[in-house]
Amino acid sequence: MGYAGSGNAGKTVYEGLLKLEYRGYDSAGIAVLSGGKTELIKSAGRVEKLGVPAQKLGGTVGIGHTRWATHGKPNDVNAHPHRAGSVTVVHNGEIENYAELKAALIAKGEKFLSETDSEVIPRLINNFYEGDLLAAVVKCARMLKGSYALLAIRDGKEEIVAAKFRSPVILGPGDGCNYIASDEPALAGKCRSVCVLEDGDFAKITKDGFEVYDENLNPVRRGLTANEAREQSLVLCGYPHYMIKELWEAPAAVKNTLTAFGEVSGKVRAALDGAKKIIFTGCGTAYHAAMLGKRYFAEIPQISAEAEYAGELRYSPVYPCGKTVLIAVTQSGETADTVEAARLYRDAGATVIAVTNCPHSAISRIAHVVVPVCAGPEICVAATKSYSAQIAALLSMAASLVDGAHIPVDAGFAPELISETLENMDIYALAEMCARSRGVYFMGRGIDYAVALEGSLKLKEVSYIPGGGYPSGELKHGTLALIDGSTLSVFIITDEALAAKSMDAVEQTLSRGGMVAVITTLPQVQAQFSRRAEVIKLPECQKYIAPLSAAAALQLLAYRVAVILGKDPDKPRNLAKSVTVE
Ligand code: F6R
């Protein structure tokens, strides 16, 4: 986050960092230019720790950073900003050749203070400085391999210089001031429009304006787009946590996504026309949505649908066979593995469709077609409403392709289904069971397996209870060994055609003395297990939209368990929302 104006820079940068904290929260720091000199504060822990000292910093130009550690422990020294001579820098991303740069700088007599890769940046800039900070930053950038969104200031001149490569940077004009940040929410309520920098861009920001340059220092024109982030999304509005607030926002997110799909359906059909192979990809929760996408498209004859983790896909050989379409699912649109997988496939001649919540993100600039996910800013690190909206987008895509012939789905009912699930579900007893369990395993078949994986990830993320997600049929091939009276198995059963098979797996688990819960839309499943297991009955619905109901139940379950165990569901340990590094 950076600010150049005439107000209190320390306070303004601090407020921006609070809004960006979901991107990393293990340490934070702020540097301001005050009377030509740089004042710096930094500390391990949450941004809040800087509140009082930041107010006192003052200054009229400032930069700040909230960190998710990649190199070096989260402690005071490794926190950004990093300083060398008169130069101070904050950096997002990862410098892959930092070890060799560091060795060369040490050989020249530099003394490093931190264990970070980032510290090479201020040291290089300081070495290259010959009276022009922008020129020194450009020279430094030429030496760097990896990804960077960096801001640099230097004693004596009221300006910020920025550089961007494979990590997001946006600029925003304010009222008598200018801002720079890594994401739009930081500028919510401050800038109505933003300028999104492209890879290879440099920028100079002062109180009076900002200019963008290429690496030869030629000015570059970048237009302004509306800043979609609203302050309303960044406050709790009476909810105790963002996770529960955002869970309740899922019906609106799904509704808006279904509506927005109407505007791109023609382009999507054209992009998918004649496709022989469709590969779905993403990371974490987005990958679990991608798995559902694969299941939906697998219903369509003559299309081969696959799903693969983006981190695996980007390092696998690319074999386009006939027309290949890559569908990349990503809330942030900035996840490094997903962006690079999309770039790889586009460069290999495949058509790329991005399903994303962030229209200004890197993936949107790579994809041939963008399918909007209209979930609004998601602040809780654990994805909830964005996952539901991704499912709605993928379902709309599959259904539109076959005009409902193979996927007879009434997606319009989905928002109501989620509301009904959340309103009527009594999940407390199951949450208590989870909280007491040594391990929690989620099982399902077909579509329910993809949902089981997400249920498991959500619970692990916010409660730290170990466990996993498995296909119900795989249980007897090994996982059954884990089952005893201290483990809980949660079965998701919504597909009538596969219900009997999953019910066998429930029986096998009960026979081994394991605790069992069943989450189902089917009355016959409820009847069979209501006396022997904890049964959560979901509203009856078509199997294709059942994942939306089951996901709401599992998200609420994870939230309740986190609360019972006293964990912060919004900021799970060790995690960050947008993973722009490998
Ligand atoms: C889990 C979660 C992560 C993200 C993953 C991909 O709750 O949020 O697993 O889904 O890091 O992020 P995006 O969707 O931004 O690409």
Residues whose N, C-alpha, C, O or C-beta is under 5 A from the ligand:
A	BS01	F6R	C283 G284 T285 A286 V329 T330 Q331 S332 G333 T335 V381 A382 A383 K577 V579
